[in-house]
Amino acid sequence: MQAVSRPVELRMLLPLVVLVPLGFAVTNIARTDVLDPGPMGLAIGYVALVIGAHLALRLVGNRGDQLLLPAAAAIGAVGIVMLNRLPQSLFGTDVFGVELGMATTQLLWFAVGLTAMVAVATLYRDDGILRHYKYSWALAGALLLVITFLFGREVNGARLWIYIGPVGFQPGEAIKIVLVVFIAAYLAEKRALLSEASARIGPIRIPPLPYLLPMVAIFVIVMLIVVVSRDLGTALLFLGIFLTMLFVATGRRSYVLLGLLLFVVGSFVAYNLFGHVRVRVDNWIDPFADPSGTGYQTVQALYAFGRGGLFGEGLGQGLPSISGRLPIPALPTDFIFAAVAEELGLIGAFALLALAMVLVFRGLRTAMLARDDFSAMLAVGLTVSLGLQTLIIAAGNVKLVPLTGITFPFVSYGGSSLLASFVVVGLLLAISHRSAVDAAVEGRGP
Amino acid sequence: MIATNVRRLSVYLVLSFAAVSGALAWWQVLDAHTLAARQDNPQVIAARRSAPRGSIFDARGQLLASSVVVDGISRRTYVDTAFTHVIGYASLRFGATGVERAWDDLLTGRSDPNPLGDVLNDILDRAAPSRDVTLTIDRRLQDFAAAQLAGNVGAVVAIDPRTGAILATVSSPTYDATGFSGDPASAQGPWDAVLGAAGNPFLDRVRLGHYTPGSTLKVLTAAAALDSGTITPETTYPDQPQQEVDGFVVSGFTIREHDLGSVTPALWPLSPALQVSSNIFFAHVGLELGPERFLEYARRFGFCSGLRIGSDERGLPVDPSYVSGRADAGCAPFLDAVELANAAFGQARVAVTPLQMALLAAAVANDGVVPEPYVVRDLRSHAADAAAGPTSLVLETYGGGGRRVISGQAASQLRAAMVDAVHGPIGRLYAGAADIARFGLSGISTAGKTGTAERGPGLAPHSWFIGFAPAQVGAAPSIAIAVIIEGGGTGSGRAAPIGGAVMAEWLRLSGEGG
């Protein structure tokens, strides 16, 4: 472990040193007409955490991609500024008798997440741990699913939470990573076989049936999640990750089309079988049919987008609360994108999406530079897990697809999501570090 | 291999991000004005709460509605309850209706009449100033019509047939909206009082009242028949005189004439048939027209679909009128010949709004061109001192166009018959009460048609009149009118004299009465 300099990363992080405290100050003044020094501690804390993570990566000698952390930190900065600007009692937590506001809680999770990121980036050296025990990982994920089903707590009609004492977490976030590891290991091994066609049904070429089994198995698991936990967003995300990885491994669009076809059929069945699915879909088709009932949140989110316009209402100057109540109860989680778009406008929302794209493209670049198939597939899967999640929730907010309750990575309030997202960045850093080291050994430069 | 596929994947991801960006641009910029106009938008509620809302004036600059902001809350005062239904209300508790609703974003300054202004205001981060609205209605005529209607349940609507400008629109009973358009804390009481009052005062009967039109619909039947060449003014039906006595059997169902009183049945062409309001004659006409053509002409005049006073994007909605019952996409098909024959003289499943009937009269008056009705004449910059009248800075003017629905020849033939229906030897018995001469104006003819809409056993019929003036040969009619008195009995008894009085008053006010 030899310390390295990460000059690009540092330069890219420096604007946050100014912008985050500025964002806190602006929202603070906009809402109260005075500058309350209290929340500035949070801003300084955030900057310190991010710079701290950068210094830690230098110390441990990580040579990985230098734009991953700045992109994630910038997206996270938008999130923490927005969360600090909302009523803090919305999602406060009580830690050992000390009441913490929403932004403070989120900051603590940033600390946990960034620490995990550095740890993973440093400790993940031998991919055998992941690659060779892929079925164990899959089994662990399945077990976690079962545990959630048996002991999970139901929130908003979906059984997604497990509580250990006062601390709750969403196993779905951990399962997401485990799933990616399993699929990456499986596909890296069977890639050649899956790419070969041995049978045809009309214009669609299908591989030997035994190799289709994992896909069917995964699809069943995904559908199980829908049935058991009623979590549409995660189901869609898992399927999307799986199909994308399959596409990258084999280069065959027919897999994706077949998978999507199965998904449409499954969705149709779910629509007819489950009331909550029907409500979501009906709301998507016409939220204005019941603007004060089931369509309320969607309609209010659309109003927020409309109010934002091109340039936004200005940080802290949106209308997210009517007489002290949020028009969108799930604003900090499912609809944070709408709040950002209201206050920062189309320009700001585009900027946020652009940051997400930077993160995605650095992740894909990591995959392309990876030294072996497993690392490449793992990087693709991890990157896509972040990218698709961003796309699904953003598209849900703007009514492009039915809204599903998943988080906007790094922006939405939520510890499990934040931790998982930083673990993903940590893994990407580790993979790109190994590529850089290997390339340097071969004398091709860093 | 993987690298190639990753590159392909990145293209799909870019496309996906582009799709989300497109949807984002749609809601935030392209469709933002639609969202901004919706009543339950918190932005609308907030603007209504505190914005210095624009004033509303009558056609001569008389103040009708104005606002003051007290303790950060905008309080609205309405001057004249005769205008309540057309102006509507802007309440912090109960939303907005009428012109207050349709022009809400301009009155509160949430948007600019000029789309470029919206962009500029957005860039400069400033609110558009509030605007004032001027109506086409002269308060003097509106008050006169309201006084004529006072004590009755019903509606009067008058239109300038040449332009479509609404000259008066009164629905009775009315109410005072000032009580619940100010401080929301004290709004509930006045609101409940109106809600509990007899006669459903909240209903604007001109736009949203559905009535059986009775014989006034014969004007539509005649217009369709003359224009399509189904009849000429000389056409007669040989069986008709005897059927006036015995009844007209259509598919086994006997259509009977109304009580003709002292009139002796004869072989009547259009003019006398319209004068006595012969159901038998118009049943024949309707059957000869046939269901398709009858429906086609009804649609041309505006029946079978919702209308607007104003434009589609900014106007007061008017309920659809039906000649054959309601269906999803307008008028239902006629069930059988019996229904068609009855509809031809305004019974069966016919349900119309007073505004639609005024438009029918206006089309005949306007040489066969049905005008597009409008009630807001212009938009002006906000007058700081509302009592001193509107500013002279007109930002936008509104005005209707028109659509030819029958030929000029058919219109003038029908107009002659409608003049006879008021002034003719038999017509005088039925609609003579609408004769403007009775109201102190001479040398001016009135055209019109009464209606006595049967509502079933035990219920007094609705009293109807539609007409226009001046209607003598060579004159261009300047007012067309529809009057209905719910349960008012015969058309000649109640509605016709009100119609005549309002038209006479308008000619006098506008200097045409000499």
Interface residues (C-beta under 8 A of the other chain):
Chain A: T244 F247 V248 A249 T250 G251 P291 S292 V299 Q300 L302 Y303 F305 G306 R307 G308 G309 L310 F311 G314 L319 I322 P327 A341 G345 L346 A349 F350 L353 A356 M357 V360 F361 L364 A367 M368 D373 A376 M377 V380 V384 G387 L391 A394 A395 V398 K399 L400
Chain B: M1 I2 A3 T4 N5 V6 R7 R8 L9 S10 L13 V14 S16 F17 A19 V20 S21 A23 L24 A25 W26 W27 Q28 V29 D31 A32 T34 L35 A36 R38 D40 N41 P42 Q43 I45 A46 V119 D122 I123 D125
